[in-house]
Amino acid sequence: MSNRFAQLAFTPAVQEHQRLHGSDRAYRRMADGSEAADPIGRDEAAFIAQRDSFYLATVSETGWPYIQHRGGPRGFLKVLGEHTLGFADLRGNRQYITRGNLDHDGRVALFLMDYTHQARLKILGRARVVEAADDPATLAALTVDGYPGRPERALLIDVEGHNWNCSQHIPQLLPRDGVEEALVSLHDRIADLERENAELRQRLPQPQ
């Protein structure tokens, strides 16, 4: 866990519970150090580039948290710099809950999952909305060519902190396309073996 993520996540109430349950010593040093924002390193950038979905949390003006799933082609969430992420916000059900929440509070949390390899990355940051009419070039740069959907705006996220979680309790799920490809290969191999077996049977002496 990075220092900055711990500084943001370990509020006084959290630290009190750590003290009560005996984990304060293990976590205390994580909150020490510089308050500079965490850079997006090579490992984080590679992980982000492979994701085809993530969960985005915002906070409403009445204080309720809201989590939304965002999906797209692999790599649609782009690393734009050492501290910046961005993606094109496509038109959905037109409820605009996330969009409205960001007018009130730009703080966001991203939860990126890799179920195949049982890995996850949490990101805390501040989102900036760029409407299409205000900066069409930025939106165009984040739009994935050929992907269906109407991009309405760009969301830029200034990363404050990030944290890799352990793999404990993450279910190992395999992508459907990978499973289907493996099944097709297995089916073809079985068909080849059945043909070979039939040919060998024909060569055997026939019973009198």
Solvent accessible surface area in square Angstrom, and as a share of the most:
residue,aa,sasa,rsa
1,M,88,0.39
2,S,27,0.17
3,N,61,0.31
4,R,41,0.15
5,F,13,0.05
6,A,0,0.00
7,Q,42,0.18
8,L,62,0.31
9,A,36,0.28
10,F,22,0.09
11,T,63,0.36
12,P,113,0.71
13,A,68,0.53
14,V,57,0.33
15,Q,87,0.38
16,E,73,0.33
17,H,108,0.48
18,Q,23,0.10
19,R,135,0.49
20,L,105,0.52
21,H,146,0.65
22,G,61,0.58
23,S,35,0.23
24,D,30,0.16
25,R,196,0.72
26,A,55,0.43
27,Y,78,0.30
28,R,142,0.52
29,R,164,0.60
30,M,43,0.19
31,A,32,0.25
32,D,88,0.45
33,G,57,0.55
34,S,75,0.49
35,E,125,0.56
36,A,68,0.53
37,A,36,0.28
38,D,14,0.07
39,P,67,0.42
40,I,16,0.08
41,G,29,0.28
42,R,215,0.78
43,D,101,0.52
44,E,19,0.08
45,A,31,0.24
46,A,59,0.46
47,F,22,0.09
48,I,1,0.01
49,A,49,0.38
50,Q,94,0.42
51,R,23,0.08
52,D,70,0.36
53,S,33,0.21
54,F,2,0.01
55,Y,79,0.30
56,L,1,0.00
57,A,25,0.19
58,T,1,0.01
59,V,51,0.29
60,S,20,0.13
61,E,136,0.61
62,T,107,0.62
63,G,51,0.49
64,W,187,0.65
65,P,97,0.61
66,Y,59,0.23
67,I,114,0.58
68,Q,49,0.22
69,H,103,0.46
70,R,32,0.12
71,G,35,0.33
72,G,13,0.13
73,P,37,0.23
74,R,140,0.51
75,G,17,0.16
76,F,16,0.07
77,L,2,0.01
78,K,63,0.27
79,V,56,0.32
80,L,86,0.43
81,G,32,0.30
82,E,110,0.49
83,H,68,0.30
84,T,29,0.17
85,L,0,0.00
86,G,0,0.00
87,F,1,0.01
88,A,13,0.10
89,D,11,0.06
90,L,58,0.29
91,R,86,0.31
92,G,59,0.57
93,N,109,0.56
94,R,146,0.53
95,Q,113,0.50
96,Y,89,0.34
97,I,67,0.34
98,T,4,0.03
99,R,54,0.20
100,G,37,0.36
101,N,11,0.06
102,L,17,0.08
103,D,109,0.57
104,H,97,0.43
105,D,22,0.11
106,G,22,0.22
107,R,129,0.47
108,V,7,0.04
109,A,34,0.27
110,L,2,0.01
111,F,67,0.28
112,L,0,0.00
113,M,27,0.12
114,D,17,0.09
115,Y,71,0.27
116,T,39,0.23
117,H,140,0.63
118,Q,61,0.27
119,A,25,0.20
120,R,52,0.19
121,L,0,0.00
122,K,51,0.22
123,I,3,0.02
124,L,43,0.21
125,G,4,0.04
126,R,122,0.44
127,A,12,0.09
128,R,113,0.41
129,V,41,0.24
130,V,25,0.14
131,E,50,0.22
132,A,34,0.27
133,A,100,0.78
134,D,115,0.59
135,D,50,0.26
136,P,90,0.57
137,A,74,0.57
138,T,35,0.20
139,L,13,0.07
140,A,69,0.53
141,A,76,0.59
142,L,5,0.02
143,T,44,0.26
144,V,47,0.27
145,D,137,0.71
146,G,85,0.82
147,Y,88,0.33
148,P,107,0.67
149,G,48,0.46
150,R,145,0.53
151,P,39,0.25
152,E,23,0.10
153,R,22,0.08
154,A,0,0.00
155,L,1,0.01
156,L,19,0.10
157,I,0,0.00
158,D,51,0.27
159,V,3,0.02
160,E,40,0.18
161,G,0,0.00
162,H,23,0.10
163,N,6,0.03
164,W,94,0.33
165,N,44,0.22
166,C,82,0.49
167,S,58,0.37
168,Q,112,0.50
169,H,161,0.72
170,I,7,0.04
171,P,74,0.46
172,Q,112,0.50
173,L,97,0.48
174,L,112,0.56
175,P,69,0.43
176,R,190,0.69
177,D,97,0.50
178,G,34,0.32
179,V,56,0.32
180,E,80,0.36
181,E,128,0.57
182,A,61,0.47
183,L,104,0.52
184,V,93,0.53
185,S,70,0.45
186,L,98,0.49
187,H,126,0.56
188,D,75,0.39
189,R,136,0.49
190,I,83,0.42
191,A,27,0.21
192,D,62,0.32
193,L,79,0.39
194,E,109,0.49
195,R,139,0.51
196,E,92,0.41
197,N,74,0.38
198,A,48,0.37
199,E,94,0.42
200,L,88,0.44
201,R,157,0.57
202,Q,143,0.63
203,R,183,0.67
204,L,109,0.54
205,P,123,0.78
206,Q,121,0.54
207,P,123,0.77
208,Q,224,1.00
